[in-house]
């Protein structure tokens, strides 16, 4: 994900297809006097699309009869050689689908072709951006900026640098529709896409591994897959730390990089919010899987390969082969112990920590150096390698990647209520007032009220199964920390945090787990603030936490920052994109002020998704540089989910590029001074957000919206994708039908994107901007405020992924009495497009299409074909009998794969 200028030169109109003419401008590539030529990435994609076609065409001919192959080729040929799709493509595809309802394998093969193309093109696009990114210069600029912002004081710089940690947190949210084998085939061959033989192999393998996932992955499956990306992150971190180490030493005063700045996080196995498949055993297995990646890393670092083995080679040449072997054997014993069936706290002749392992190596190296030269000083390259290994040990430990715990506040409340009943503290906790809850919870925390597991004897009934699982999980936390280190399980996140008691409940649960007493709290207690109303209330919640007598003392003594997670998903789903974005930004600023007033540090954890609607930008640079600089003073932490994990960390090269962008942007942006634009433009944003929210709410509460959404998007088929272990919706009563309040934000957003509408990414924005009436003022704000610019650019990127003519095909699937919903969406789309382009067009220097828009123009004909096929399949499924319906489910899921390959899902 790398930075691209996403702007236009003038206000465009909508063409006959409902696609913004700005998005189409690049599609005519290299001819036309008034049309800008494609940039290097899009130009490469244009050629790659044609090269893919030549290989995939042969796959079609090998898979089908000559007649059937010719039928499909006739359908797709216009999409390849002329990137402006034919006006009759939708009708041609509908006829094709209707003609082959009893031959769904032909439909599936066509979708297999489209998905192979879009998978390769999107992968090549991201790889191309990595190759364009100058990591060395970006890191150098980031360090220089931080040094200047530190008043050129080496001591102050070192203190701020130590806090500049970045952490991508991998979540297994169900957005990665393609089979993992197809992703692996792409990633394994992507770097050689320009070599004809390798390109042919890439197409062959992506083609061969296409298909619908036969079953949902288990949580353990997800952990094993993500552990591969954690391994890439470990390699990338070492390379980036090495570059930083060299560049920091060149600054005045020769400061030193003493703290690891990159750490891997994950939610797999710990995200219990709505995932019934996570229990104590599963959590332990996930932690072991991540630990495996750590041991693999250390053992590979000390192998005999010249690129990795400088230290090992030095020890061997100094006659310390047997000592090194003893060290490696001790590491292997430690590994066997921790990854065994019943790992217990480390005892005996094993390494107690990764730092102790590095201490052994350094002691060995110094002994060897002294014996030969009588000097304890090590050669520079060997000392550098040991310093880097010490940074690795800080970040990776024996845990590999930290596992966060997440549970919703309702379940925590229920569990605490049961604990208090069993311990005879209170019999009806759930019905107490907020004030009374706080009083009881505080008493438990301060007065050492005993809550022992021996008190918890549950009747063997289904009514208590959830509680039993919760108690077993919580009881396991301490064992995991004692075995793998505190960083293995550092955070307890509470979804739907609305009150202070939601936080105190978690503290009581940790006390029950043996991780809290009168002096310590061994897990960070993190509220997840999600809705706009809760974001408005967040300062009150944070104030209550920081002023709580027990918690304030614990937090002050720990010297850890208070983390707060801000959610972009539910806030967007309930109140729309503009109100959501502003509530996150403003709420964050107010919480920073509160933390500062209490003399405590605050770290913001961003719960972003993969699409613009859920806060995603074109790059880490766009996301980070548009944030409040003061919010980065403790570093940057952000979720990466589903399809985004392999897309950003799927190869060492891509991982290194994205991590470099994340860290360099953080270093360049972090600053103690608050954002001056808040006071200057805050009143304007309040007005815009309130108006946008009201307009969005009118749509969200429209009585026909559930009917329209259920019929005009593929929401009903998301569950058939088997994309993740977690269910797509929260449980609801049987026969209720679609309930928007039960639907998770990911399928809500993803289904709108699938149908070419992307409604949650723009609805309400156009009306608010238009009714403000002063475009000149909006252009001025766009020029001078990175936050507002990023929001406008993200909205523009989302509009580039819409197609109202295509959306109309989906809308026709909905009942006539719900068409007012689509009329409102189409009207708001046109208004938003006009206003966004007006604001962007106010800058003469931004006369270009973004790289992302250009790439979209190359992929659009293929995307439109996939959407046309999906809409036709949904129509056929609705009209067919049960036998045919069953046979059409897989093709519909394949169409979802192809569309998400071009567009992302949630």
Secondary structure as GFF3:
##gff-version 3
##sequence-region A 1 906
A	DSSP	alpha_helix	21	25	.	.	.	ID=ss1
A	DSSP	three_ten_helix	26	28	.	.	.	ID=ss2
A	DSSP	alpha_helix	40	63	.	.	.	ID=ss3
A	DSSP	alpha_helix	66	81	.	.	.	ID=ss4
A	DSSP	alpha_helix	89	99	.	.	.	ID=ss5
A	DSSP	alpha_helix	104	132	.	.	.	ID=ss6
A	DSSP	alpha_helix	135	149	.	.	.	ID=ss7
A	DSSP	alpha_helix	154	163	.	.	.	ID=ss8
A	DSSP	beta_strand	166	171	.	.	.	ID=ss9
A	DSSP	alpha_helix	180	189	.	.	.	ID=ss10
A	DSSP	three_ten_helix	190	192	.	.	.	ID=ss11
A	DSSP	alpha_helix	196	208	.	.	.	ID=ss12
A	DSSP	alpha_helix	219	248	.	.	.	ID=ss13
A	DSSP	beta_strand	265	266	.	.	.	ID=ss14
A	DSSP	alpha_helix	280	301	.	.	.	ID=ss15
A	DSSP	alpha_helix	310	317	.	.	.	ID=ss16
A	DSSP	alpha_helix	321	338	.	.	.	ID=ss17
A	DSSP	alpha_helix	354	373	.	.	.	ID=ss18
A	DSSP	alpha_helix	380	396	.	.	.	ID=ss19
A	DSSP	beta_strand	402	403	.	.	.	ID=ss20
A	DSSP	beta_strand	405	408	.	.	.	ID=ss21
A	DSSP	alpha_helix	409	422	.	.	.	ID=ss22
A	DSSP	three_ten_helix	429	431	.	.	.	ID=ss23
A	DSSP	alpha_helix	434	446	.	.	.	ID=ss24
A	DSSP	three_ten_helix	453	455	.	.	.	ID=ss25
A	DSSP	three_ten_helix	462	464	.	.	.	ID=ss26
A	DSSP	alpha_helix	465	484	.	.	.	ID=ss27
A	DSSP	three_ten_helix	486	489	.	.	.	ID=ss28
A	DSSP	beta_strand	491	495	.	.	.	ID=ss29
A	DSSP	alpha_helix	500	512	.	.	.	ID=ss30
A	DSSP	beta_strand	524	529	.	.	.	ID=ss31
A	DSSP	alpha_helix	532	546	.	.	.	ID=ss32
A	DSSP	alpha_helix	549	558	.	.	.	ID=ss33
A	DSSP	beta_strand	562	567	.	.	.	ID=ss34
A	DSSP	alpha_helix	569	575	.	.	.	ID=ss35
A	DSSP	alpha_helix	577	597	.	.	.	ID=ss36
A	DSSP	beta_strand	602	607	.	.	.	ID=ss37
A	DSSP	three_ten_helix	612	614	.	.	.	ID=ss38
A	DSSP	alpha_helix	620	625	.	.	.	ID=ss39
A	DSSP	three_ten_helix	629	632	.	.	.	ID=ss40
A	DSSP	beta_strand	636	641	.	.	.	ID=ss41
A	DSSP	alpha_helix	643	649	.	.	.	ID=ss42
A	DSSP	alpha_helix	652	669	.	.	.	ID=ss43
A	DSSP	alpha_helix	677	700	.	.	.	ID=ss44
A	DSSP	alpha_helix	705	712	.	.	.	ID=ss45
A	DSSP	three_ten_helix	714	721	.	.	.	ID=ss46
A	DSSP	three_ten_helix	740	742	.	.	.	ID=ss47
A	DSSP	alpha_helix	745	754	.	.	.	ID=ss48
A	DSSP	three_ten_helix	759	761	.	.	.	ID=ss49
A	DSSP	alpha_helix	765	772	.	.	.	ID=ss50
A	DSSP	alpha_helix	775	784	.	.	.	ID=ss51
A	DSSP	alpha_helix	786	800	.	.	.	ID=ss52
A	DSSP	alpha_helix	804	811	.	.	.	ID=ss53
A	DSSP	three_ten_helix	816	818	.	.	.	ID=ss54
A	DSSP	alpha_helix	819	840	.	.	.	ID=ss55
A	DSSP	alpha_helix	851	879	.	.	.	ID=ss56
A	DSSP	alpha_helix	882	903	.	.	.	ID=ss57
###
